[in-house]
Amino acid sequence: MPQLNAYLTFDGRCAEAMRFYAQALDARIETLLTVRESPMAADSPPEVQDQVMHAYLVGPGFTLMAGDAMGMPYQGVHGVAMTLNCDTVDEATRRFAALAEGGMVTMPLAESFWAQTFGMLTDRFGVPWIVNGGMKPF
């Protein structure tokens, strides 16, 4: 069966972002491969050697992949948001607070018709997040 995963791109801050997400989401970094550590190191310019070619984060019920733009034009994250659905309001509140640290809350946590709590934020890396907790049947 096919698997669909998010792959985020950063402007040289991928390693920092993945460490932040590992802590905020109780996940573990399985791979954090820089260009320098890859088979492409000899063919890559010096300015990208310490950038992340591929990162792989594994958490409870999810995986997240990422890398740095590595010299390509970086325009940030547009038109998409990461959605985190938590079983409980407490878990959603904890994760929301962790992800919002250093970022900007665009919609504070509040009850909605689909979840006991729902909120939106943009984290310190410019990634938009939607956090739901305690999903309601509708």
A tleap script that builds the chain and sets N, CA, C and O, in Angstrom:
source leaprc.protein.ff14SB
mol = sequence {
  NMET PRO GLN LEU ASN ALA TYR LEU THR PHE
  ASP GLY ARG CYS ALA GLU ALA MET ARG PHE
  TYR ALA GLN ALA LEU ASP ALA ARG ILE GLU
  THR LEU LEU THR VAL ARG GLU SER PRO MET
  ALA ALA ASP SER PRO PRO GLU VAL GLN ASP
  GLN VAL MET HIE ALA TYR LEU VAL GLY PRO
  GLY PHE THR LEU MET ALA GLY ASP ALA MET
  GLY MET PRO TYR GLN GLY VAL HIE GLY VAL
  ALA MET THR LEU ASN CYS ASP THR VAL ASP
  GLU ALA THR ARG ARG PHE ALA ALA LEU ALA
  GLU GLY GLY MET VAL THR MET PRO LEU ALA
  GLU SER PHE TRP ALA GLN THR PHE GLY MET
  LEU THR ASP ARG PHE GLY VAL PRO TRP ILE
  VAL ASN GLY GLY MET LYS PRO CPHE
}
set mol.1.N position { 0.834 -1.166 0.000 }
set mol.1.CA position { 0.000 0.000 0.000 }
set mol.1.C position { 0.889 1.242 0.000 }
set mol.1.O position { 1.853 1.290 0.765 }
set mol.2.N position { 0.602 2.248 -0.828 }
set mol.2.CA position { 1.419 3.462 -0.855 }
set mol.2.C position { 1.364 4.192 0.484 }
set mol.2.O position { 0.401 4.068 1.241 }
set mol.3.N position { 2.410 4.946 0.753 }
set mol.3.CA position { 2.485 5.719 1.983 }
set mol.3.C position { 2.766 7.171 1.616 }
set mol.3.O position { 3.662 7.443 0.818 }
set mol.4.N position { 2.016 8.099 2.185 }
set mol.4.CA position { 2.182 9.523 1.934 }
set mol.4.C position { 2.813 10.161 3.157 }
set mol.4.O position { 2.300 10.014 4.267 }
set mol.5.N position { 3.924 10.873 2.969 }
set mol.5.CA position { 4.627 11.521 4.069 }
set mol.5.C position { 4.932 12.967 3.709 }
set mol.5.O position { 5.156 13.292 2.543 }
set mol.6.N position { 4.941 13.822 4.704 }
set mol.6.CA position { 5.374 15.205 4.511 }
set mol.6.C position { 6.891 15.241 4.424 }
set mol.6.O position { 7.583 14.489 5.110 }
set mol.7.N position { 7.402 16.135 3.564 }
set mol.7.CA position { 8.840 16.369 3.448 }
set mol.7.C position { 9.043 17.872 3.484 }
set mol.7.O position { 8.743 18.567 2.514 }
set mol.8.N position { 9.551 18.376 4.602 }
set mol.8.CA position { 9.750 19.805 4.766 }
set mol.8.C position { 11.132 20.213 4.282 }
set mol.8.O position { 12.088 19.442 4.376 }
set mol.9.N position { 11.227 21.421 3.770 }
set mol.9.CA position { 12.500 21.971 3.315 }
set mol.9.C position { 12.801 23.223 4.140 }
set mol.9.O position { 11.912 24.030 4.411 }
set mol.10.N position { 14.056 23.369 4.531 }
set mol.10.CA position { 14.487 24.495 5.349 }
set mol.10.C position { 15.645 25.219 4.678 }
set mol.10.O position { 16.314 24.680 3.797 }
set mol.11.N position { 15.860 26.441 5.112 }
set mol.11.CA position { 16.931 27.270 4.578 }
set mol.11.C position { 18.153 27.190 5.481 }
set mol.11.O position { 18.565 28.189 6.072 }
set mol.12.N position { 18.731 25.992 5.585 }
set mol.12.CA position { 19.926 25.807 6.394 }
set mol.12.C position { 19.670 25.530 7.861 }
set mol.12.O position { 20.619 25.420 8.637 }
set mol.13.N position { 18.394 25.414 8.267 }
set mol.13.CA position { 18.070 25.190 9.684 }
set mol.13.C position { 17.405 23.838 9.923 }
set mol.13.O position { 16.741 23.653 10.943 }
set mol.14.N position { 17.569 22.909 9.015 }
set mol.14.CA position { 16.894 21.617 9.127 }
set mol.14.C position { 17.298 20.871 10.400 }
set mol.14.O position { 16.432 20.358 11.109 }
set mol.15.N position { 18.574 20.804 10.696 }
set mol.15.CA position { 19.022 20.061 11.885 }
set mol.15.C position { 18.406 20.660 13.142 }
set mol.15.O position { 17.935 19.925 14.011 }
set mol.16.N position { 18.403 21.983 13.249 }
set mol.16.CA position { 17.806 22.665 14.397 }
set mol.16.C position { 16.306 22.374 14.473 }
set mol.16.O position { 15.777 22.091 15.548 }
set mol.17.N position { 15.628 22.445 13.334 }
set mol.17.CA position { 14.186 22.187 13.293 }
set mol.17.C position { 13.865 20.757 13.703 }
set mol.17.O position { 12.928 20.534 14.469 }
set mol.18.N position { 14.613 19.799 13.216 }
set mol.18.CA position { 14.322 18.409 13.541 }
set mol.18.C position { 14.564 18.105 15.011 }
set mol.18.O position { 13.837 17.309 15.606 }
set mol.19.N position { 15.585 18.733 15.608 }
set mol.19.CA position { 15.803 18.557 17.053 }
set mol.19.C position { 14.632 19.173 17.830 }
set mol.19.O position { 14.178 18.606 18.824 }
set mol.20.N position { 14.151 20.324 17.378 }
set mol.20.CA position { 13.000 20.980 17.997 }
set mol.20.C position { 11.759 20.103 17.894 }
set mol.20.O position { 11.051 19.920 18.884 }
set mol.21.N position { 11.481 19.550 16.696 }
set mol.21.CA position { 10.306 18.700 16.510 }
set mol.21.C position { 10.421 17.402 17.307 }
set mol.21.O position { 9.423 16.907 17.830 }
set mol.22.N position { 11.624 16.852 17.403 }
set mol.22.CA position { 11.817 15.627 18.186 }
set mol.22.C position { 11.402 15.868 19.636 }
set mol.22.O position { 10.739 15.027 20.242 }
set mol.23.N position { 11.791 17.012 20.189 }
set mol.23.CA position { 11.443 17.316 21.576 }
set mol.23.C position { 9.956 17.650 21.698 }
set mol.23.O position { 9.287 17.141 22.598 }
set mol.24.N position { 9.431 18.493 20.814 }
set mol.24.CA position { 8.038 18.943 20.910 }
set mol.24.C position { 7.039 17.819 20.676 }
set mol.24.O position { 5.931 17.849 21.212 }
set mol.25.N position { 7.425 16.828 19.879 }
set mol.25.CA position { 6.496 15.765 19.485 }
set mol.25.C position { 6.837 14.412 20.097 }
set mol.25.O position { 6.270 13.396 19.695 }
set mol.26.N position { 7.755 14.380 21.065 }
set mol.26.CA position { 8.192 13.120 21.682 }
set mol.26.C position { 8.588 12.101 20.615 }
set mol.26.O position { 8.142 10.954 20.633 }
set mol.27.N position { 9.420 12.537 19.704 }
set mol.27.CA position { 9.850 11.697 18.584 }
set mol.27.C position { 11.360 11.495 18.656 }
set mol.27.O position { 12.033 12.066 19.514 }
set mol.28.N position { 11.878 10.688 17.758 }
set mol.28.CA position { 13.324 10.469 17.714 }
set mol.28.C position { 13.826 10.671 16.280 }
set mol.28.O position { 13.158 10.315 15.309 }
set mol.29.N position { 14.989 11.238 16.187 }
set mol.29.CA position { 15.630 11.435 14.884 }
set mol.29.C position { 16.334 10.133 14.528 }
set mol.29.O position { 17.245 9.694 15.230 }
set mol.30.N position { 15.906 9.529 13.443 }
set mol.30.CA position { 16.551 8.284 12.993 }
set mol.30.C position { 17.675 8.568 12.011 }
set mol.30.O position { 18.665 7.838 11.967 }
set mol.31.N position { 17.526 9.633 11.218 }
set mol.31.CA position { 18.542 9.988 10.233 }
set mol.31.C position { 18.710 11.497 10.219 }
set mol.31.O position { 17.726 12.236 10.210 }
set mol.32.N position { 19.957 11.955 10.217 }
set mol.32.CA position { 20.280 13.364 10.037 }
set mol.32.C position { 21.576 13.379 9.228 }
set mol.32.O position { 22.668 13.499 9.783 }
set mol.33.N position { 21.438 13.257 7.921 }
set mol.33.CA position { 22.563 13.095 7.011 }
set mol.33.C position { 22.927 14.424 6.368 }
set mol.33.O position { 22.124 15.002 5.636 }
set mol.34.N position { 24.127 14.910 6.637 }
set mol.34.CA position { 24.583 16.137 5.981 }
set mol.34.C position { 25.194 15.788 4.615 }
set mol.34.O position { 25.517 14.636 4.328 }
set mol.35.N position { 25.334 16.806 3.809 }
set mol.35.CA position { 25.964 16.611 2.495 }
set mol.35.C position { 27.371 16.061 2.689 }
set mol.35.O position { 27.795 15.160 1.966 }
set mol.36.N position { 28.097 16.605 3.670 }
set mol.36.CA position { 29.475 16.176 3.948 }
set mol.36.C position { 29.555 14.670 4.240 }
set mol.36.O position { 30.548 14.025 3.904 }
set mol.37.N position { 28.513 14.118 4.863 }
set mol.37.CA position { 28.499 12.701 5.236 }
set mol.37.C position { 27.977 11.807 4.120 }
set mol.37.O position { 27.970 10.584 4.264 }
set mol.38.N position { 27.549 12.384 3.031 }
set mol.38.CA position { 26.908 11.622 1.964 }
set mol.38.C position { 27.889 11.252 0.855 }
set mol.38.O position { 28.992 11.794 0.787 }
set mol.39.N position { 27.484 10.331 -0.009 }
set mol.39.CA position { 28.309 9.995 -1.170 }
set mol.39.C position { 28.441 11.161 -2.156 }
set mol.39.O position { 29.272 11.105 -3.063 }
set mol.40.N position { 27.636 12.215 -1.992 }
set mol.40.CA position { 27.682 13.361 -2.902 }
set mol.40.C position { 28.634 14.456 -2.424 }
set mol.40.O position { 28.745 15.492 -3.079 }
set mol.41.N position { 29.314 14.256 -1.312 }
set mol.41.CA position { 30.164 15.288 -0.715 }
set mol.41.C position { 31.217 15.818 -1.687 }
set mol.41.O position { 31.387 17.031 -1.810 }
set mol.42.N position { 31.912 14.939 -2.367 }
set mol.42.CA position { 32.990 15.365 -3.266 }
set mol.42.C position { 32.473 16.182 -4.444 }
set mol.42.O position { 33.220 16.979 -5.012 }
set mol.43.N position { 31.221 16.000 -4.818 }
set mol.43.CA position { 30.650 16.705 -5.962 }
set mol.43.C position { 29.832 17.930 -5.563 }
set mol.43.O position { 29.207 18.560 -6.416 }
set mol.44.N position { 29.829 18.270 -4.287 }
set mol.44.CA position { 29.007 19.375 -3.800 }
set mol.44.C position { 29.884 20.541 -3.379 }
set mol.44.O position { 30.993 20.335 -2.886 }
set mol.45.N position { 29.395 21.774 -3.569 }
set mol.45.CA position { 30.183 22.955 -3.200 }
set mol.45.C position { 30.369 23.074 -1.685 }
set mol.45.O position { 29.560 22.558 -0.914 }
set mol.46.N position { 31.429 23.750 -1.266 }
set mol.46.CA position { 31.736 23.872 0.162 }
set mol.46.C position { 30.601 24.499 0.983 }
set mol.46.O position { 30.400 24.124 2.138 }
set mol.47.N position { 29.866 25.441 0.406 }
set mol.47.CA position { 28.838 26.148 1.182 }
set mol.47.C position { 27.641 25.278 1.568 }
set mol.47.O position { 26.839 25.683 2.410 }
set mol.48.N position { 27.505 24.098 0.975 }
set mol.48.CA position { 26.382 23.223 1.339 }
set mol.48.C position { 26.813 21.987 2.121 }
set mol.48.O position { 25.966 21.171 2.485 }
set mol.49.N position { 28.091 21.832 2.384 }
set mol.49.CA position { 28.608 20.623 3.022 }
set mol.49.C position { 27.962 20.321 4.377 }
set mol.49.O position { 27.756 19.156 4.716 }
set mol.50.N position { 27.641 21.359 5.152 }
set mol.50.CA position { 27.065 21.135 6.482 }
set mol.50.C position { 25.539 21.198 6.490 }
set mol.50.O position { 24.917 21.091 7.547 }
set mol.51.N position { 24.942 21.370 5.321 }
set mol.51.CA position { 23.485 21.368 5.252 }
set mol.51.C position { 22.963 19.930 5.262 }
set mol.51.O position { 23.667 18.992 4.891 }
set mol.52.N position { 21.713 19.786 5.697 }
set mol.52.CA position { 21.120 18.459 5.813 }
set mol.52.C position { 20.552 18.029 4.471 }
set mol.52.O position { 19.704 18.700 3.883 }
set mol.53.N position { 21.043 16.897 4.010 }
set mol.53.CA position { 20.544 16.320 2.766 }
set mol.53.C position { 19.241 15.561 3.028 }
set mol.53.O position { 18.302 15.619 2.234 }
set mol.54.N position { 19.204 14.854 4.152 }
set mol.54.CA position { 18.005 14.091 4.482 }
set mol.54.C position { 17.914 13.883 5.988 }
set mol.54.O position { 18.885 13.501 6.641 }
set mol.55.N position { 16.722 14.143 6.521 }
set mol.55.CA position { 16.436 13.880 7.929 }
set mol.55.C position { 15.159 13.066 8.009 }
set mol.55.O position { 14.243 13.237 7.204 }
set mol.56.N position { 15.113 12.188 8.982 }
set mol.56.CA position { 13.967 11.297 9.162 }
set mol.56.C position { 13.640 11.235 10.644 }
set mol.56.O position { 14.453 10.788 11.453 }
set mol.57.N position { 12.438 11.691 10.993 }
set mol.57.CA position { 11.969 11.744 12.365 }
set mol.57.C position { 10.820 10.768 12.525 }
set mol.57.O position { 9.916 10.726 11.690 }
set mol.58.N position { 10.849 9.981 13.595 }
set mol.58.CA position { 9.805 8.997 13.849 }
set mol.58.C position { 9.196 9.287 15.214 }
set mol.58.O position { 9.901 9.419 16.215 }
set mol.59.N position { 7.869 9.384 15.231 }
set mol.59.CA position { 7.152 9.626 16.466 }
set mol.59.C position { 6.014 8.644 16.612 }
set mol.59.O position { 5.838 7.756 15.777 }
set mol.60.N position { 5.248 8.799 17.661 }
set mol.60.CA position { 4.120 7.895 17.877 }
set mol.60.C position { 3.045 8.098 16.799 }
set mol.60.O position { 2.287 9.066 16.839 }
set mol.61.N position { 2.996 7.186 15.854 }
set mol.61.CA position { 1.981 7.229 14.803 }
set mol.61.C position { 2.317 8.108 13.610 }
set mol.61.O position { 1.442 8.355 12.781 }
set mol.62.N position { 3.547 8.589 13.490 }
set mol.62.CA position { 3.887 9.440 12.344 }
set mol.62.C position { 5.372 9.357 12.008 }
set mol.62.O position { 6.193 8.923 12.815 }
set mol.63.N position { 5.682 9.784 10.799 }
set mol.63.CA position { 7.054 10.030 10.383 }
set mol.63.C position { 7.082 11.399 9.716 }
set mol.63.O position { 6.086 11.839 9.141 }
set mol.64.N position { 8.215 12.061 9.795 }
set mol.64.CA position { 8.405 13.356 9.166 }
set mol.64.C position { 9.788 13.368 8.553 }
set mol.64.O position { 10.774 13.029 9.207 }
set mol.65.N position { 9.854 13.758 7.299 }
set mol.65.CA position { 11.137 13.848 6.615 }
set mol.65.C position { 11.411 15.304 6.274 }
set mol.65.O position { 10.488 16.109 6.149 }
set mol.66.N position { 12.706 15.639 6.123 }
set mol.66.CA position { 13.068 17.021 5.834 }
set mol.66.C position { 14.482 17.092 5.287 }
set mol.66.O position { 15.235 16.120 5.333 }
set mol.67.N position { 14.823 18.250 4.774 }
set mol.67.CA position { 16.170 18.534 4.300 }
set mol.67.C position { 16.323 20.029 4.111 }
set mol.67.O position { 15.341 20.771 4.149 }
set mol.68.N position { 17.556 20.473 3.906 }
set mol.68.CA position { 17.814 21.875 3.601 }
set mol.68.C position { 17.714 22.092 2.095 }
set mol.68.O position { 17.849 21.152 1.312 }
set mol.69.N position { 17.479 23.322 1.704 }
set mol.69.CA position { 17.307 23.657 0.285 }
set mol.69.C position { 18.611 23.490 -0.499 }
set mol.69.O position { 18.585 23.412 -1.728 }
set mol.70.N position { 19.736 23.436 0.188 }
set mol.70.CA position { 21.062 23.193 -0.392 }
set mol.70.C position { 21.350 24.055 -1.619 }
set mol.70.O position { 21.611 23.533 -2.703 }
set mol.71.N position { 21.303 25.362 -1.446 }
set mol.71.CA position { 21.666 26.275 -2.517 }
set mol.71.C position { 20.542 26.606 -3.485 }
set mol.71.O position { 20.682 27.507 -4.313 }
set mol.72.N position { 19.436 25.892 -3.392 }
set mol.72.CA position { 18.286 26.192 -4.244 }
set mol.72.C position { 17.550 27.386 -3.645 }
set mol.72.O position { 17.643 27.616 -2.439 }
set mol.73.N position { 16.828 28.144 -4.451 }
set mol.73.CA position { 16.056 29.256 -3.882 }
set mol.73.C position { 15.032 28.730 -2.866 }
set mol.73.O position { 14.276 27.800 -3.148 }
set mol.74.N position { 15.030 29.341 -1.695 }
set mol.74.CA position { 14.120 28.924 -0.630 }
set mol.74.C position { 13.048 29.982 -0.463 }
set mol.74.O position { 13.353 31.164 -0.301 }
set mol.75.N position { 11.793 29.559 -0.504 }
set mol.75.CA position { 10.700 30.512 -0.402 }
set mol.75.C position { 9.784 30.227 0.782 }
set mol.75.O position { 8.698 30.801 0.865 }
set mol.76.N position { 10.185 29.378 1.674 }
set mol.76.CA position { 9.381 29.084 2.849 }
set mol.76.C position { 8.278 28.082 2.557 }
set mol.76.O position { 8.222 27.492 1.478 }
set mol.77.N position { 7.411 27.900 3.529 }
set mol.77.CA position { 6.301 26.960 3.412 }
set mol.77.C position { 5.043 27.762 3.080 }
set mol.77.O position { 4.669 28.675 3.816 }
set mol.78.N position { 4.399 27.419 1.979 }
set mol.78.CA position { 3.199 28.143 1.538 }
set mol.78.C position { 2.118 27.164 1.110 }
set mol.78.O position { 2.402 26.156 0.463 }
set mol.79.N position { 0.883 27.464 1.473 }
set mol.79.CA position { -0.255 26.698 0.974 }
set mol.79.C position { -0.458 25.327 1.584 }
set mol.79.O position { -1.229 24.524 1.058 }
set mol.80.N position { 0.223 25.045 2.685 }
set mol.80.CA position { 0.093 23.745 3.332 }
set mol.80.C position { 0.359 23.922 4.828 }
set mol.80.O position { 1.098 24.824 5.225 }
set mol.81.N position { -0.235 23.075 5.647 }
set mol.81.CA position { 0.025 23.090 7.084 }
set mol.81.C position { 0.185 21.655 7.567 }
set mol.81.O position { -0.432 20.731 7.038 }
set mol.82.N position { 1.014 21.491 8.568 }
set mol.82.CA position { 1.142 20.204 9.225 }
set mol.82.C position { -0.038 20.101 10.186 }
set mol.82.O position { -0.311 21.043 10.931 }
set mol.83.N position { -0.739 18.968 10.178 }
set mol.83.CA position { -1.876 18.769 11.074 }
set mol.83.C position { -1.535 17.675 12.071 }
set mol.83.O position { -1.115 16.579 11.702 }
set mol.84.N position { -1.726 18.001 13.343 }
set mol.84.CA position { -1.439 17.063 14.416 }
set mol.84.C position { -2.738 16.783 15.155 }
set mol.84.O position { -3.309 17.677 15.780 }
set mol.85.N position { -3.200 15.548 15.083 }
set mol.85.CA position { -4.425 15.128 15.767 }
set mol.85.C position { -4.042 14.330 17.003 }
set mol.85.O position { -3.447 13.257 16.905 }
set mol.86.N position { -4.389 14.867 18.165 }
set mol.86.CA position { -4.058 14.240 19.441 }
set mol.86.C position { -5.307 13.593 20.029 }
set mol.86.O position { -6.422 14.065 19.809 }
set mol.87.N position { -5.114 12.518 20.770 }
set mol.87.CA position { -6.243 11.810 21.372 }
set mol.87.C position { -6.961 12.630 22.433 }
set mol.87.O position { -8.180 12.536 22.575 }
set mol.88.N position { -6.201 13.443 23.187 }
set mol.88.CA position { -6.796 14.164 24.312 }
set mol.88.C position { -6.519 15.660 24.220 }
set mol.88.O position { -5.618 16.103 23.508 }
set mol.89.N position { -7.312 16.416 24.952 }
set mol.89.CA position { -7.112 17.861 25.050 }
set mol.89.C position { -5.779 18.159 25.730 }
set mol.89.O position { -5.060 19.068 25.314 }
set mol.90.N position { -5.445 17.399 26.775 }
set mol.90.CA position { -4.184 17.619 27.486 }
set mol.90.C position { -2.987 17.454 26.561 }
set mol.90.O position { -2.070 18.275 26.565 }
set mol.91.N position { -3.001 16.377 25.761 }
set mol.91.CA position { -1.893 16.150 24.833 }
set mol.91.C position { -1.835 17.265 23.796 }
set mol.91.O position { -0.750 17.767 23.501 }
set mol.92.N position { -2.960 17.657 23.243 }
set mol.92.CA position { -2.998 18.732 22.250 }
set mol.92.C position { -2.473 20.038 22.847 }
set mol.92.O position { -1.724 20.765 22.194 }
set mol.93.N position { -2.862 20.330 24.075 }
set mol.93.CA position { -2.422 21.554 24.742 }
set mol.93.C position { -0.914 21.556 24.936 }
set mol.93.O position { -0.251 22.569 24.712 }
set mol.94.N position { -0.380 20.421 25.353 }
set mol.94.CA position { 1.074 20.292 25.573 }
set mol.94.C position { 1.854 20.439 24.270 }
set mol.94.O position { 2.841 21.171 24.210 }
set mol.95.N position { 1.409 19.745 23.235 }
set mol.95.CA position { 2.101 19.804 21.933 }
set mol.95.C position { 1.979 21.199 21.314 }
set mol.95.O position { 2.940 21.712 20.743 }
set mol.96.N position { 0.792 21.812 21.429 }
set mol.96.CA position { 0.575 23.154 20.889 }
set mol.96.C position { 1.554 24.138 21.532 }
set mol.96.O position { 2.198 24.924 20.838 }
set mol.97.N position { 1.659 24.088 22.848 }
set mol.97.CA position { 2.563 24.989 23.565 }
set mol.97.C position { 4.015 24.765 23.140 }
set mol.97.O position { 4.765 25.722 22.951 }
set mol.98.N position { 4.403 23.514 22.993 }
set mol.98.CA position { 5.779 23.205 22.594 }
set mol.98.C position { 6.073 23.713 21.185 }
set mol.98.O position { 7.118 24.319 20.949 }
set mol.99.N position { 5.166 23.472 20.258 }
set mol.99.CA position { 5.373 23.917 18.879 }
set mol.99.C position { 5.337 25.439 18.757 }
set mol.99.O position { 6.016 26.006 17.901 }
set mol.100.N position { 4.555 26.101 19.602 }
set mol.100.CA position { 4.407 27.559 19.537 }
set mol.100.C position { 5.598 28.303 20.138 }
set mol.100.O position { 5.751 29.505 19.918 }
set mol.101.N position { 6.443 27.601 20.896 }
set mol.101.CA position { 7.575 28.258 21.540 }
set mol.101.C position { 8.467 28.935 20.500 }
set mol.101.O position { 9.046 28.271 19.641 }
set mol.102.N position { 8.571 30.245 20.584 }
set mol.102.CA position { 9.385 31.005 19.631 }
set mol.102.C position { 8.679 31.276 18.316 }
set mol.102.O position { 9.250 31.905 17.425 }
set mol.103.N position { 7.444 30.810 18.184 }
set mol.103.CA position { 6.676 31.022 16.958 }
set mol.103.C position { 5.539 31.995 17.189 }
set mol.103.O position { 5.629 32.864 18.056 }
set mol.104.N position { 4.467 31.855 16.419 }
set mol.104.CA position { 3.346 32.767 16.527 }
set mol.104.C position { 2.037 31.986 16.496 }
set mol.104.O position { 1.776 31.239 15.554 }
set mol.105.N position { 1.223 32.159 17.520 }
set mol.105.CA position { -0.101 31.543 17.568 }
set mol.105.C position { -1.018 32.366 16.666 }
set mol.105.O position { -1.168 33.572 16.863 }
set mol.106.N position { -1.626 31.717 15.683 }
set mol.106.CA position { -2.536 32.414 14.774 }
set mol.106.C position { -3.990 32.195 15.152 }
set mol.106.O position { -4.856 32.987 14.778 }
set mol.107.N position { -4.269 31.114 15.898 }
set mol.107.CA position { -5.596 30.858 16.441 }
set mol.107.C position { -5.396 30.077 17.739 }
set mol.107.O position { -4.978 28.919 17.708 }
set mol.108.N position { -5.694 30.705 18.881 }
set mol.108.CA position { -5.513 30.005 20.163 }
set mol.108.C position { -6.392 28.756 20.245 }
set mol.108.O position { -7.415 28.654 19.567 }
set mol.109.N position { -5.979 27.824 21.076 }
set mol.109.CA position { -6.768 26.615 21.290 }
set mol.109.C position { -8.160 26.972 21.813 }
set mol.109.O position { -8.311 27.770 22.738 }
set mol.110.N position { -9.162 26.363 21.199 }
set mol.110.CA position { -10.556 26.557 21.615 }
set mol.110.C position { -11.365 25.382 21.090 }
set mol.110.O position { -10.924 24.670 20.187 }
set mol.111.N position { -12.536 25.182 21.652 }
set mol.111.CA position { -13.404 24.095 21.195 }
set mol.111.C position { -13.921 24.393 19.795 }
set mol.111.O position { -14.148 25.548 19.435 }
set mol.112.N position { -14.101 23.341 19.016 }
set mol.112.CA position { -14.677 23.448 17.675 }
set mol.112.C position { -15.737 22.361 17.521 }
set mol.112.O position { -15.914 21.533 18.415 }
set mol.113.N position { -16.423 22.361 16.419 }
set mol.113.CA position { -17.448 21.333 16.237 }
set mol.113.C position { -16.859 19.968 15.917 }
set mol.113.O position { -17.557 18.961 16.037 }
set mol.114.N position { -15.574 19.904 15.507 }
set mol.114.CA position { -14.956 18.627 15.178 }
set mol.114.C position { -13.986 18.120 16.248 }
set mol.114.O position { -13.588 16.955 16.219 }
set mol.115.N position { -13.604 18.988 17.193 }
set mol.115.CA position { -12.645 18.587 18.220 }
set mol.115.C position { -12.923 19.340 19.517 }
set mol.115.O position { -13.446 20.454 19.515 }
set mol.116.N position { -12.557 18.695 20.622 }
set mol.116.CA position { -12.703 19.350 21.921 }
set mol.116.C position { -11.796 20.577 22.023 }
set mol.116.O position { -12.105 21.534 22.733 }
set mol.117.N position { -10.670 20.535 21.299 }
set mol.117.CA position { -9.805 21.706 21.198 }
set mol.117.C position { -9.140 21.716 19.832 }
set mol.117.O position { -8.832 20.673 19.255 }
set mol.118.N position { -8.931 22.924 19.336 }
set mol.118.CA position { -8.340 23.137 18.015 }
set mol.118.C position { -7.621 24.481 18.047 }
set mol.118.O position { -8.133 25.454 18.602 }
set mol.119.N position { -6.442 24.529 17.453 }
set mol.119.CA position { -5.710 25.788 17.349 }
set mol.119.C position { -4.736 25.751 16.197 }
set mol.119.O position { -4.439 24.688 15.652 }
set mol.120.N position { -4.236 26.927 15.826 }
set mol.120.CA position { -3.299 27.044 14.714 }
set mol.120.C position { -2.123 27.929 15.125 }
set mol.120.O position { -2.278 28.868 15.905 }
set mol.121.N position { -0.955 27.614 14.591 }
set mol.121.CA position { 0.247 28.389 14.881 }
set mol.121.C position { 1.224 28.261 13.725 }
set mol.121.O position { 1.108 27.374 12.879 }
set mol.122.N position { 2.179 29.160 13.710 }
set mol.122.CA position { 3.321 29.040 12.811 }
set mol.122.C position { 4.536 28.947 13.712 }
set mol.122.O position { 4.773 29.833 14.534 }
set mol.123.N position { 5.309 27.878 13.563 }
set mol.123.CA position { 6.434 27.669 14.472 }
set mol.123.C position { 7.607 28.586 14.125 }
set mol.123.O position { 7.558 29.330 13.146 }
set mol.124.N position { 8.641 28.522 14.928 }
set mol.124.CA position { 9.803 29.408 14.765 }
set mol.124.C position { 10.531 29.212 13.446 }
set mol.124.O position { 11.370 30.036 13.081 }
set mol.125.N position { 10.231 28.142 12.723 }
set mol.125.CA position { 10.867 27.872 11.435 }
set mol.125.C position { 9.978 28.265 10.257 }
set mol.125.O position { 10.340 28.057 9.099 }
set mol.126.N position { 8.813 28.835 10.562 }
set mol.126.CA position { 7.899 29.272 9.512 }
set mol.126.C position { 6.962 28.192 9.014 }
set mol.126.O position { 6.322 28.359 7.976 }
set mol.127.N position { 6.871 27.082 9.738 }
set mol.127.CA position { 5.992 25.982 9.346 }
set mol.127.C position { 4.643 26.152 10.042 }
set mol.127.O position { 4.585 26.231 11.269 }
set mol.128.N position { 3.545 26.208 9.255 }
set mol.128.CA position { 2.210 26.306 9.866 }
set mol.128.C position { 1.758 24.955 10.418 }
set mol.128.O position { 2.017 23.908 9.824 }
set mol.129.N position { 1.081 24.999 11.557 }
set mol.129.CA position { 0.569 23.804 12.221 }
set mol.129.C position { -0.900 23.994 12.585 }
set mol.129.O position { -1.323 25.089 12.955 }
set mol.130.N position { -1.658 22.928 12.477 }
set mol.130.CA position { -3.033 22.831 12.965 }
set mol.130.C position { -3.010 21.722 14.007 }
set mol.130.O position { -2.570 20.609 13.720 }
set mol.131.N position { -3.481 22.018 15.217 }
set mol.131.CA position { -3.467 21.032 16.288 }
set mol.131.C position { -4.893 20.788 16.750 }
set mol.131.O position { -5.611 21.724 17.103 }
set mol.132.N position { -5.292 19.537 16.745 }
set mol.132.CA position { -6.613 19.109 17.210 }
set mol.132.C position { -6.417 18.180 18.403 }
set mol.132.O position { -5.435 17.441 18.477 }
set mol.133.N position { -7.358 18.228 19.326 }
set mol.133.CA position { -7.323 17.314 20.458 }
set mol.133.C position { -8.723 16.857 20.827 }
set mol.133.O position { -9.648 17.665 20.909 }
set mol.134.N position { -8.877 15.552 21.049 }
set mol.134.CA position { -10.173 15.009 21.415 }
set mol.134.C position { -11.177 15.146 20.282 }
set mol.134.O position { -12.141 15.904 20.382 }
set mol.135.N position { -10.947 14.418 19.219 }
set mol.135.CA position { -11.815 14.501 18.041 }
set mol.135.C position { -13.243 14.104 18.390 }
set mol.135.O position { -13.474 13.181 19.171 }
set mol.136.N position { -14.206 14.824 17.792 }
set mol.136.CA position { -15.625 14.545 17.979 }
set mol.136.C position { -16.174 13.857 16.725 }
set mol.136.O position { -15.730 14.153 15.615 }
set mol.137.N position { -17.114 12.961 16.889 }
set mol.137.CA position { -17.747 12.386 15.694 }
set mol.137.C position { -18.686 13.420 15.074 }
set mol.137.O position { -19.412 14.112 15.787 }
set mol.138.N position { -18.669 13.519 13.764 }
set mol.138.CA position { -19.615 14.414 13.087 }
set mol.138.C position { -19.943 13.884 11.722 }
set mol.138.O position { -20.724 14.496 10.993 }
savepdb mol mol.pdb
quit
